[in-house]
């Protein structure tokens, strides 16, 4: 599903009159979650899941077939853990 299809689905499910209203709702949600994660706060939506920011440790290794090695730095990455309601709904839809 691409963004345009998702906007149409949100418009239908949320009873929005226009696609612009649905797209604004999606943008507001994603901006709010992004802002919370940047501030290192977790976002928990009961029954749906939770968003969090976690530290991913850097790693080092060797490039296959060469003598070159590489190293990556530690960084913060977004994570999502599905809630029971979402897991059950997806499992029932198979």
RARA-V976882 format. One record per backbone hydrogen bond with DSSP energy under -1.0 kcal/mol. CO is the residue of the C=O (numbers start at 1). NH is the residue of the N-H. Records with the same first field share a line. If there is no record, write none. Layout:
CO=NH  NH
//
This chain:
2=6
3=7
4=8
5=9
6=10
7=11
8=12
9=13
10=14
11=16
18=22
19=23
20=24
21=25
22=26
23=27
24=28
25=29
26=30
27=31
28=32
29=33
30=34
31=35
32=36
33=37
34=38
35=39
36=41
37=40
43=51
45=48  49
47=86
48=83
49=45
50=81
51=43
52=79
54=77
56=75
59=72
61=70
63=66
68=63
70=61
75=56
77=54
79=52
81=50
83=87
84=88
85=89
86=90
87=91
88=92
91=94
//
